[in-house]
Amino acid sequence: MKYFEDAEVGDTFCSETRYCVSADEIKQFAGQWDPQRYHLDEAAAENVVGALFAPLVMTMCIAIKLTHTTGFFEIDPVAGLGLEDVRLAKPVLAEDELSVTVTVVAKRDSNSKPDLGLLTQRTDVFNQNNELVLSYVIPSLVYKRPR
């Protein structure tokens, strides 16, 4: 286990694996959670971006799962405090292979909890061509080393 004191601004964590997004998975997720025609039907998607593409929320779910393979969560987490600066740079298409890079972008002591610190992480999601498809920022409370 690592603690607040073990993290520095600029620390970077990369996913150990890639995740291949299938057309069937896009349709299943969209059918349950975001039933827009362009997530369910190739012909409808053709008119929007040229091919079937994943909902933003699905892409975020995949990114969070991949973040667990980076080692970032070895820093003992308490709770995420929100989601900031979400940017969908490029659609995630069926058969794209995704990976993530997590970077610590800010660090400070908690103002109200002396045993906790605040780390802010930026997550960048890339496709198989190393093109940025999504980025977002999450400030999180993490434990300090016990005294």
Salt bridges, closest charged atoms under 4 A:
ASP6 OD1 - ARG145 NH2 2.73
GLU8 OE2 - LYS107 NZ 3.79
ASP34 OD2 - HIS39 NE2 3.62
GLU42 OE2 - LYS27 NZ 2.91
GLU74 OE1 - LYS2 NZ 3.96
ASP85 OD1 - ARG87 NH2 2.90
ASP109 OD1 - LYS144 NZ 2.83
ASP124 OD2 - ARG122 NE 3.00
GLU131 OE1 - LYS90 NZ 3.92
